[in-house]
Amino acid sequence: MTFKRTVIALLAALWFGMTAQAGEVTYHRFASEILGRDYHYSLYLPDGYHETNQAYPILYLLHGSFGSERDWVESGGIERVADRMIRDGIIPPTVIVMPGSESWWIDGHNEAARSALLNELMPYVEETWQVVPQREWRAMAGLSAGGYGTLNFVLERPDLFAAAAALSPASYHPLPPRNSSAWRHPAFLDSAGNFDEGLWQRRNYTAYLDDYLEREEVVPLYLSAGNRDVYNAEHHARLVRQALAPHQPELIEMEVFSGGHTWRVWRSSLPNALAWMGRFLQGPVPLEVLAEEQAVDP
């Protein structure tokens, strides 16, 4: 075999080896009674999902303001990053659900996105797909408005999540900056079209802090932001860290990246966010073991 053919053969073997360990992304929807429309979500299944007869940990990955369930696939590179990190043993094989929302993940003026996620999406996907429907196998993360939603969900319901990551979280306190899309988003606009400051304050993470700090469950949290963020997300992420660090000093991490409120920053911080959550998620279990446990403790 010539040198040229040898190189081609080696490259082909490498390519097929990489694709053989690739997960898959598909797109789904179901009828939501709460929203009064179909609930759309993207789904990442790790390599081997259909053959291994296992139940997997699950990550809920939220998009930003005026985004969609396809953002993390089309702009975030989630499939490639998850494939690599699973292949390298940095995170366990994980099912990733990327829901779509027309709100800021709250029960706002336009739709009850919080209730729909907690009471419809999570039960639906955890019954439909091979995942372990328990706290130790469940995590949540999001960027910008999705980071805002992530903080709200995990501080309100720490009993549900083993870990979380908020990238450039739009958790502005006491109010969002005037250039934030929150001021024109229908989730926060009342019937007269005015920004509802009271709703913002009732739905922001600060409304859940006191109760969270009194609970036994602690959600390990990763925070990140760009150092040139036009919404000053770095400052607001530091406020979150400052509020939580005394309560969970070893279970909160923050990184600052060079850049703004952009996909460049979010793609840069995604591997570290996944690695952080992977430290606290349990790995896949055989389906028969899960069935036995559920039979004993329904």
KEKE-3310 file (N, C-alpha, C; in steps of 0.2 Angstrom, whole numbers, plus 5000, padded with zeros to 4 digits):
npx = (5004:5003:5010:5001:4989:4989:4988:4976:4968:4970:4964:4951:4948:4949:4939:4927:4928:4925:4912:4905:4904:4895:4882:4864:4853:4836:4819:4805:4788:4773:4756:4751:4742:4742:4749:4741:4744:4756:4770:4786:4802:4819:4830:4844:4852:4863:4877:4873:4862:4850:4853:4859:4850:4848:4844:4846:4855:4848:4848:4841:4841:4841:4836:4839:4832:4818:4822:4824:4820:4829:4841:4853:4857:4859:4867:4875:4882:4880:4879:4891:4900:4895:4896:4910:4914:4907:4913:4926:4925:4922:4909:4895:4886:4872:4855:4849:4838:4831:4820:4807:4802:4790:4791:4800:4803:4795:4779:4771:4764:4761:4761:4761:4775:4783:4775:4771:4783:4788:4776:4771:4781:4793:4787:4782:4793:4801:4794:4793:4806:4821:4826:4832:4821:4824:4831:4845:4850:4847:4848:4850:4852:4856:4856:4858:4842:4838:4847:4842:4830:4835:4841:4830:4822:4830:4832:4820:4815:4825:4824:4823:4834:4851:4862:4867:4869:4872:4873:4879:4868:4853:4848:4844:4846:4840:4831:4830:4843:4841:4843:4840:4831:4820:4812:4804:4798:4784:4781:4783:4775:4761:4743:4741:4753:4764:4780:4780:4785:4784:4780:4792:4801:4794:4796:4810:4826:4829:4817:4816:4827:4828:4820:4827:4839:4836:4833:4838:4842:4855:4860:4873:4881:4886:4893:4894:4901:4903:4917:4914:4901:4886:4875:4880:4881:4891:4893:4880:4880:4890:4883:4874:4883:4889:4878:4875:4887:4891:4882:4885:4899:4909:4902:4899:4904:4912:4916:4924:4924:4933:4924:4907:4889:4887:4886:4899:4905:4896:4898:4911:4911:4903:4908:4915:4904:4896:4905:4906:4893:4893:4900:4892:4881:4873:4877:4872:4860:4855:4839:4831:4835:4831:4817:4815:4818:4808:4797:4798:4798:4786)
npy = (4994:5011:5026:5037:5030:5024:5035:5039:5028:5028:5040:5038:5028:5035:5044:5036:5030:5041:5045:5034:5035:5045:5055:5058:5071:5075:5081:5086:5086:5089:5090:5103:5107:5117:5128:5128:5125:5116:5110:5112:5103:5100:5086:5078:5062:5051:5042:5025:5024:5018:5005:5000:4997:5005:5017:5035:5049:5066:5082:5098:5110:5127:5140:5157:5174:5177:5166:5149:5131:5126:5133:5129:5118:5123:5135:5133:5122:5110:5096:5092:5095:5088:5075:5074:5076:5066:5055:5056:5054:5064:5068:5059:5048:5056:5062:5075:5088:5101:5113:5123:5140:5154:5163:5170:5159:5159:5161:5171:5186:5182:5168:5153:5148:5143:5134:5125:5119:5113:5105:5099:5097:5091:5079:5073:5070:5063:5051:5047:5045:5036:5039:5042:5047:5055:5066:5065:5062:5072:5088:5106:5119:5135:5149:5167:5173:5161:5157:5165:5159:5146:5149:5153:5141:5131:5137:5138:5125:5115:5102:5095:5095:5090:5098:5113:5126:5142:5153:5168:5174:5182:5188:5200:5212:5226:5228:5224:5231:5245:5242:5229:5215:5212:5222:5224:5212:5201:5193:5201:5212:5221:5222:5235:5236:5240:5238:5227:5230:5224:5211:5206:5207:5198:5186:5185:5178:5182:5182:5169:5166:5167:5156:5146:5146:5141:5128:5110:5104:5107:5115:5112:5125:5132:5147:5159:5172:5186:5197:5209:5211:5218:5220:5220:5207:5200:5207:5205:5191:5190:5195:5185:5174:5180:5180:5166:5160:5160:5150:5139:5136:5128:5123:5132:5140:5151:5159:5170:5176:5181:5193:5197:5197:5185:5171:5167:5168:5159:5147:5145:5143:5132:5119:5119:5121:5109:5100:5103:5101:5087:5082:5080:5072:5056:5041:5031:5018:5001:4997:4987:4987:5000:4999:4989:4997:5007:4999:4995:5007:5017)
npz = (5000:4996:5002:5002:5000:5013:5022:5018:5022:5036:5039:5035:5044:5056:5055:5053:5066:5074:5070:5073:5087:5089:5095:5093:5086:5087:5083:5092:5097:5108:5113:5123:5136:5145:5139:5127:5115:5104:5112:5108:5107:5106:5105:5111:5110:5117:5110:5107:5114:5109:5110:5122:5132:5144:5157:5157:5164:5164:5155:5156:5144:5142:5131:5125:5127:5115:5108:5102:5102:5094:5095:5103:5096:5083:5084:5096:5096:5103:5100:5095:5106:5117:5112:5111:5125:5131:5125:5130:5143:5152:5155:5160:5149:5142:5141:5133:5134:5125:5127:5119:5121:5123:5132:5146:5153:5163:5172:5164:5157:5144:5143:5152:5156:5165:5173:5163:5159:5171:5175:5164:5152:5159:5166:5154:5145:5153:5155:5142:5136:5139:5153:5170:5182:5193:5206:5207:5195:5187:5179:5175:5164:5156:5145:5146:5145:5147:5157:5167:5169:5173:5185:5193:5193:5199:5212:5217:5216:5222:5226:5214:5206:5203:5199:5191:5178:5174:5161:5157:5164:5163:5175:5182:5195:5204:5193:5175:5164:5154:5140:5139:5132:5140:5143:5132:5130:5128:5139:5150:5148:5152:5150:5145:5138:5145:5154:5167:5182:5195:5192:5187:5198:5207:5200:5198:5203:5216:5223:5227:5236:5250:5255:5248:5255:5267:5265:5265:5253:5242:5227:5217:5208:5192:5186:5172:5162:5150:5149:5143:5142:5136:5144:5157:5163:5169:5182:5188:5188:5198:5209:5211:5214:5226:5234:5236:5240:5254:5258:5251:5249:5243:5232:5221:5207:5197:5181:5170:5154:5139:5130:5124:5126:5119:5107:5105:5118:5125:5119:5122:5136:5138:5138:5150:5159:5156:5161:5174:5179:5176:5186:5196:5192:5192:5183:5169:5171:5172:5163:5169:5183:5186:5185:5195:5206:5205:5207:5220:5227:5223)
capx = (5000:5007:5010:4995:4983:4989:4986:4968:4965:4970:4959:4944:4946:4948:4932:4922:4928:4922:4905:4902:4903:4891:4875:4859:4848:4830:4815:4799:4782:4767:4751:4751:4735:4744:4750:4736:4748:4761:4776:4792:4808:4825:4832:4850:4852:4870:4878:4872:4855:4845:4856:4862:4845:4849:4841:4851:4854:4845:4849:4837:4845:4836:4838:4838:4826:4816:4826:4820:4822:4835:4847:4859:4860:4862:4872:4879:4887:4879:4880:4898:4903:4892:4899:4917:4915:4905:4919:4932:4923:4921:4903:4892:4881:4867:4850:4849:4832:4831:4813:4806:4798:4789:4791:4806:4803:4790:4772:4771:4758:4759:4760:4763:4780:4786:4770:4771:4790:4788:4770:4770:4787:4797:4784:4781:4799:4804:4790:4794:4813:4825:4830:4831:4817:4826:4835:4853:4851:4843:4852:4847:4857:4853:4860:4854:4835:4838:4850:4837:4825:4838:4842:4823:4819:4834:4832:4813:4814:4831:4823:4822:4840:4857:4867:4865:4874:4869:4878:4877:4861:4849:4845:4846:4843:4833:4828:4835:4845:4836:4844:4838:4825:4815:4808:4799:4796:4777:4781:4783:4771:4754:4738:4742:4759:4769:4784:4778:4791:4782:4781:4800:4804:4791:4799:4817:4829:4829:4811:4817:4833:4827:4817:4832:4844:4834:4832:4843:4845:4860:4861:4879:4880:4891:4891:4899:4899:4909:4919:4912:4894:4883:4870:4883:4879:4896:4891:4874:4882:4894:4879:4871:4888:4889:4872:4875:4894:4891:4878:4888:4906:4913:4898:4898:4909:4911:4921:4923:4927:4934:4919:4901:4883:4887:4887:4906:4906:4892:4901:4917:4909:4898:4912:4916:4898:4895:4910:4904:4887:4894:4903:4887:4876:4874:4878:4866:4858:4851:4832:4828:4837:4827:4811:4814:4817:4801:4792:4798:4796:4783)
capy = (5000:5017:5031:5041:5026:5023:5040:5040:5023:5030:5046:5035:5024:5040:5047:5031:5029:5046:5045:5028:5037:5051:5055:5061:5076:5075:5087:5083:5091:5086:5094:5106:5110:5123:5133:5129:5124:5111:5111:5109:5103:5097:5081:5074:5056:5049:5036:5019:5025:5013:4998:4998:4995:5009:5024:5040:5056:5071:5089:5102:5116:5132:5145:5164:5178:5177:5161:5143:5125:5124:5137:5126:5114:5127:5140:5132:5116:5105:5089:5090:5096:5082:5069:5074:5075:5059:5050:5057:5052:5070:5068:5053:5048:5060:5064:5083:5091:5108:5115:5130:5144:5160:5167:5170:5153:5161:5161:5178:5189:5179:5161:5150:5144:5139:5128:5120:5115:5108:5100:5095:5095:5086:5072:5070:5068:5058:5045:5045:5043:5032:5043:5041:5052:5056:5072:5063:5061:5078:5095:5111:5125:5140:5155:5173:5172:5154:5157:5168:5153:5141:5150:5153:5134:5127:5140:5137:5118:5112:5095:5092:5096:5089:5103:5118:5131:5148:5156:5175:5174:5188:5188:5207:5215:5225:5228:5224:5237:5248:5239:5222:5214:5210:5228:5224:5205:5200:5190:5206:5217:5220:5223:5241:5236:5243:5233:5225:5229:5220:5204:5205:5206:5192:5180:5185:5173:5185:5180:5162:5166:5165:5149:5141:5146:5138:5121:5106:5103:5112:5114:5115:5130:5135:5153:5162:5179:5189:5203:5215:5210:5225:5220:5219:5201:5198:5210:5202:5184:5190:5196:5178:5171:5183:5178:5159:5157:5158:5144:5133:5139:5123:5121:5137:5141:5157:5160:5176:5175:5187:5194:5200:5193:5182:5164:5165:5167:5153:5141:5144:5141:5126:5113:5119:5120:5102:5096:5105:5097:5080:5079:5078:5068:5049:5038:5027:5012:4996:4998:4982:4990:5006:4996:4986:5002:5010:4994:4995:5014:5020)
capz = (5000:4995:5008:5001:5002:5020:5025:5017:5026:5043:5040:5035:5050:5061:5053:5055:5073:5077:5069:5077:5094:5089:5097:5087:5088:5084:5085:5094:5100:5111:5114:5129:5139:5149:5134:5122:5108:5104:5115:5104:5110:5103:5109:5110:5113:5117:5106:5111:5118:5107:5110:5128:5137:5150:5158:5157:5166:5159:5156:5152:5142:5140:5126:5128:5125:5108:5105:5100:5104:5090:5096:5106:5091:5077:5086:5102:5094:5108:5098:5095:5112:5121:5109:5113:5132:5133:5123:5134:5150:5156:5158:5158:5143:5145:5137:5133:5131:5124:5126:5116:5125:5120:5138:5149:5157:5169:5171:5163:5154:5138:5144:5159:5154:5171:5175:5157:5160:5177:5176:5157:5149:5162:5166:5148:5142:5158:5154:5135:5135:5144:5158:5177:5184:5200:5207:5206:5188:5183:5179:5171:5162:5151:5143:5146:5149:5150:5164:5172:5171:5177:5193:5196:5193:5204:5218:5219:5217:5223:5227:5208:5202:5206:5197:5187:5175:5171:5157:5156:5166:5163:5182:5184:5201:5205:5187:5170:5161:5149:5134:5139:5128:5144:5143:5127:5129:5130:5145:5155:5146:5155:5145:5142:5135:5150:5158:5174:5187:5200:5190:5187:5205:5210:5196:5198:5208:5223:5227:5230:5239:5257:5256:5246:5260:5273:5264:5265:5247:5239:5220:5214:5202:5188:5183:5168:5159:5146:5152:5139:5141:5136:5149:5163:5166:5174:5188:5190:5190:5204:5214:5213:5218:5233:5239:5238:5242:5261:5260:5248:5247:5238:5227:5217:5203:5192:5176:5166:5147:5135:5125:5126:5127:5112:5106:5106:5125:5128:5116:5126:5143:5138:5140:5158:5162:5156:5165:5181:5181:5176:5192:5201:5190:5192:5177:5167:5175:5168:5164:5174:5189:5187:5185:5201:5211:5205:5209:5227:5229:5217)
cpx = (5004:5006:5003:4989:4983:4986:4978:4965:4964:4965:4952:4943:4945:4941:4926:4922:4924:4914:4902:4901:4899:4884:4870:4855:4842:4825:4808:4794:4777:4762:4751:4745:4737:4745:4745:4739:4752:4767:4782:4798:4813:4828:4839:4850:4860:4871:4877:4865:4850:4847:4857:4857:4846:4845:4847:4850:4851:4847:4844:4841:4841:4839:4837:4832:4825:4820:4821:4823:4828:4841:4853:4861:4863:4867:4877:4883:4886:4881:4887:4902:4901:4896:4906:4918:4912:4911:4925:4931:4923:4914:4900:4887:4875:4862:4849:4842:4832:4824:4813:4801:4797:4789:4799:4806:4799:4783:4771:4764:4756:4758:4763:4769:4783:4782:4771:4778:4789:4782:4769:4776:4791:4793:4784:4788:4802:4800:4791:4801:4816:4829:4828:4827:4818:4831:4843:4855:4848:4847:4848:4852:4853:4858:4855:4848:4835:4842:4846:4832:4828:4839:4835:4821:4823:4833:4824:4812:4821:4830:4823:4829:4846:4863:4864:4870:4870:4874:4876:4870:4859:4845:4847:4842:4845:4829:4832:4837:4841:4837:4842:4831:4819:4810:4802:4796:4789:4776:4780:4779:4764:4749:4738:4749:4765:4773:4781:4783:4790:4782:4788:4802:4801:4794:4806:4820:4829:4823:4812:4823:4832:4825:4823:4837:4842:4833:4838:4847:4849:4861:4868:4878:4886:4889:4896:4896:4905:4911:4917:4904:4890:4877:4873:4882:4885:4895:4885:4875:4886:4889:4876:4877:4889:4884:4872:4882:4894:4887:4881:4895:4910:4908:4895:4904:4908:4917:4919:4927:4928:4928:4913:4896:4882:4888:4895:4908:4902:4895:4908:4916:4905:4902:4913:4909:4896:4899:4908:4898:4888:4897:4898:4881:4878:4874:4872:4866:4854:4843:4829:4829:4832:4819:4810:4814:4811:4796:4792:4796:4793:4782)
cpy = (5006:5021:5035:5037:5025:5028:5041:5034:5025:5036:5043:5032:5029:5043:5042:5030:5035:5046:5039:5030:5043:5050:5057:5066:5075:5080:5084:5088:5086:5092:5097:5109:5117:5129:5134:5128:5118:5114:5108:5109:5099:5092:5078:5068:5054:5043:5030:5019:5019:5006:4996:4996:4999:5015:5029:5046:5061:5078:5093:5109:5121:5138:5152:5168:5178:5171:5155:5137:5123:5128:5133:5121:5118:5132:5138:5126:5111:5098:5087:5090:5090:5076:5068:5072:5069:5054:5050:5056:5058:5070:5061:5053:5051:5062:5071:5085:5098:5111:5122:5134:5151:5165:5167:5164:5155:5160:5169:5181:5186:5172:5159:5145:5140:5133:5123:5116:5110:5103:5097:5092:5089:5079:5069:5066:5062:5051:5042:5042:5039:5036:5041:5047:5054:5062:5070:5062:5067:5084:5100:5117:5129:5146:5161:5173:5165:5153:5160:5162:5148:5142:5150:5145:5131:5130:5138:5129:5114:5104:5091:5091:5094:5094:5107:5123:5136:5152:5163:5176:5181:5189:5195:5209:5222:5224:5227:5230:5239:5245:5232:5221:5212:5216:5228:5216:5204:5196:5195:5212:5216:5222:5230:5242:5239:5237:5233:5224:5224:5213:5202:5203:5200:5186:5180:5180:5176:5183:5173:5161:5163:5158:5144:5140:5142:5130:5117:5105:5109:5110:5116:5119:5132:5142:5156:5168:5181:5195:5210:5214:5217:5225:5219:5212:5198:5201:5206:5195:5184:5191:5189:5174:5173:5181:5171:5156:5156:5151:5138:5135:5134:5121:5127:5139:5147:5158:5166:5175:5181:5188:5197:5195:5190:5174:5162:5164:5160:5147:5140:5141:5135:5120:5113:5118:5113:5098:5097:5101:5089:5077:5077:5074:5061:5047:5034:5021:5008:4997:4993:4984:4996:5003:4993:4991:5005:5006:4994:5002:5018:5028)
cpz = (5000:5001:5008:5003:5010:5024:5024:5021:5033:5044:5040:5041:5056:5061:5055:5062:5076:5076:5072:5084:5094:5091:5091:5090:5084:5086:5086:5096:5103:5112:5122:5131:5142:5144:5128:5115:5109:5107:5111:5108:5105:5108:5107:5114:5112:5113:5110:5114:5116:5108:5117:5133:5144:5150:5160:5161:5161:5161:5152:5151:5139:5135:5129:5125:5117:5104:5103:5103:5100:5091:5098:5101:5085:5078:5092:5101:5100:5106:5098:5101:5117:5118:5112:5121:5135:5131:5127:5141:5154:5159:5156:5152:5146:5140:5138:5130:5131:5122:5122:5121:5122:5126:5140:5154:5164:5167:5170:5160:5148:5138:5150:5158:5159:5173:5169:5158:5166:5177:5169:5154:5153:5163:5159:5145:5147:5158:5147:5133:5141:5148:5165:5180:5191:5200:5205:5199:5183:5184:5174:5170:5157:5150:5143:5149:5151:5156:5169:5174:5175:5184:5196:5197:5199:5211:5221:5220:5217:5224:5220:5204:5206:5204:5192:5184:5172:5167:5155:5158:5166:5170:5185:5190:5202:5199:5181:5167:5155:5142:5134:5135:5133:5144:5137:5125:5132:5137:5151:5154:5149:5149:5142:5138:5139:5153:5165:5179:5192:5198:5189:5193:5208:5206:5196:5204:5215:5227:5230:5235:5247:5258:5254:5252:5266:5272:5264:5259:5244:5232:5218:5208:5199:5185:5178:5165:5155:5150:5149:5138:5141:5141:5156:5166:5171:5181:5191:5192:5197:5210:5216:5217:5225:5237:5241:5241:5249:5262:5257:5245:5242:5232:5223:5213:5198:5187:5172:5160:5144:5130:5128:5128:5120:5113:5107:5114:5128:5125:5120:5133:5143:5140:5148:5161:5162:5161:5173:5183:5180:5182:5197:5199:5190:5185:5175:5171:5171:5169:5169:5181:5191:5188:5192:5207:5211:5207:5217:5230:5224:5219)
residu = (MET:THR:PHE:LYS:ARG:THR:VAL:ILE:ALA:LEU:LEU:ALA:ALA:LEU:TRP:PHE:GLY:MET:THR:ALA:GLN:ALA:GLY:GLU:VAL:THR:TYR:HIS:ARG:PHE:ALA:SER:GLU:ILE:LEU:GLY:ARG:ASP:TYR:HIS:TYR:SER:LEU:TYR:LEU:PRO:ASP:GLY:TYR:HIS:GLU:THR:ASN:GLN:ALA:TYR:PRO:ILE:LEU:TYR:LEU:LEU:HIS:GLY:SER:PHE:GLY:SER:GLU:ARG:ASP:TRP:VAL:GLU:SER:GLY:GLY:ILE:GLU:ARG:VAL:ALA:ASP:ARG:MET:ILE:ARG:ASP:GLY:ILE:ILE:PRO:PRO:THR:VAL:ILE:VAL:MET:PRO:GLY:SER:GLU:SER:TRP:TRP:ILE:ASP:GLY:HIS:ASN:GLU:ALA:ALA:ARG:SER:ALA:LEU:LEU:ASN:GLU:LEU:MET:PRO:TYR:VAL:GLU:GLU:THR:TRP:GLN:VAL:VAL:PRO:GLN:ARG:GLU:TRP:ARG:ALA:MET:ALA:GLY:LEU:SER:ALA:GLY:GLY:TYR:GLY:THR:LEU:ASN:PHE:VAL:LEU:GLU:ARG:PRO:ASP:LEU:PHE:ALA:ALA:ALA:ALA:ALA:LEU:SER:PRO:ALA:SER:TYR:HIS:PRO:LEU:PRO:PRO:ARG:ASN:SER:SER:ALA:TRP:ARG:HIS:PRO:ALA:PHE:LEU:ASP:SER:ALA:GLY:ASN:PHE:ASP:GLU:GLY:LEU:TRP:GLN:ARG:ARG:ASN:TYR:THR:ALA:TYR:LEU:ASP:ASP:TYR:LEU:GLU:ARG:GLU:GLU:VAL:VAL:PRO:LEU:TYR:LEU:SER:ALA:GLY:ASN:ARG:ASP:VAL:TYR:ASN:ALA:GLU:HIS:HIS:ALA:ARG:LEU:VAL:ARG:GLN:ALA:LEU:ALA:PRO:HIS:GLN:PRO:GLU:LEU:ILE:GLU:MET:GLU:VAL:PHE:SER:GLY:GLY:HIS:THR:TRP:ARG:VAL:TRP:ARG:SER:SER:LEU:PRO:ASN:ALA:LEU:ALA:TRP:MET:GLY:ARG:PHE:LEU:GLN:GLY:PRO:VAL:PRO:LEU:GLU:VAL:LEU:ALA:GLU:GLU:GLN:ALA:VAL:ASP:PRO)
# end
